[in-house]
Amino acid sequence: MNHISIHPNPAKNYIELGIKSVNTEKVTISIYDLNSKLIISDIGFEVSNHFTSKIINTTDLLSGEYILKIETNEGSVIQKIIISK
């Protein structure tokens, strides 16, 4: 992954991820609560050598802080996200 954008943050009903990569990579997205409980998992979409956008539905999440983890074969990125209803 060369570049990742996450918006809006704080979010209400969705988060849009923008991922740019030089290589074709398989991406796994996970959202955890602050007790490390897995809340959302989106496994197996691909990013290739361009910018890819992915919408994550957060409608069912309660207001609060969560941990977003984005994993590829090149590594992982962890970011705090806030849901505000």
C-alpha positions in Angstrom: 0.0 0.0 0.0 1.4 3.3 -1.0 -1.4 5.6 0.3 -4.6 5.2 2.4 -7.2 7.8 3.0 -10.1 7.4 5.5 -13.1 9.8 5.5 -15.3 11.0 7.0 -13.8 10.5 10.5 -15.9 11.0 12.6 -18.5 9.1 10.5 -22.2 8.4 10.8 -23.4 5.8 8.3 -20.3 4.9 6.3 -16.6 5.2 6.0 -14.9 5.5 2.6 -11.4 4.1 2.2 -9.2 5.1 -0.6 -6.3 2.8 -1.2 -3.5 3.3 -3.7 -1.0 0.6 -4.4 1.7 -0.1 -6.9 1.2 -3.8 -6.9 -2.0 -5.9 -7.1 -2.8 -6.9 -3.5 -5.5 -8.7 -1.6 -6.9 -6.5 1.2 -8.6 -7.4 4.4 -10.5 -4.8 6.4 -11.5 -5.3 10.0 -13.2 -3.1 12.6 -12.8 -3.8 16.3 -14.3 -2.2 19.3 -11.9 -0.9 22.0 -12.1 -4.3 23.8 -10.6 -6.0 20.7 -13.9 -7.6 19.7 -14.2 -8.1 15.9 -17.3 -6.1 14.8 -16.9 -6.0 11.0 -14.7 -8.0 8.7 -14.5 -7.6 4.9 -12.1 -10.1 3.5 -10.7 -10.5 0.0 -11.1 -7.6 -2.3 -8.2 -6.6 -4.5 -6.4 -3.4 -5.0 -4.3 -3.1 -8.2 -1.9 -0.5 -9.4 -4.3 2.4 -9.2 -6.6 4.1 -6.7 -9.4 1.9 -5.3 -12.3 3.2 -3.2 -14.2 1.0 -0.7 -17.3 1.9 1.2 -17.8 0.4 4.7 -21.3 0.5 6.1 -21.3 1.7 9.7 -25.0 2.2 10.1 -25.3 -0.7 12.7 -22.4 0.6 14.8 -23.1 2.5 18.0 -21.5 5.9 18.6 -18.0 5.6 19.9 -14.4 4.8 19.0 -13.3 1.8 17.0 -10.1 0.4 15.6 -9.8 0.0 11.8 -7.2 -2.5 10.6 -6.3 -2.7 6.9 -4.1 -5.7 6.0 -2.3 -6.6 2.8 0.6 -8.9 1.9 2.9 -5.9 2.3 1.8 -5.2 5.9 -1.0 -3.6 7.9 -2.3 -0.1 8.9 -4.2 0.5 12.1 -6.3 3.7 12.5 -8.7 4.9 15.2 -12.2 5.8 13.8 -15.0 7.6 15.5 -18.7 6.9 14.9 -21.0 9.8 15.8 -24.7 9.4 15.4 
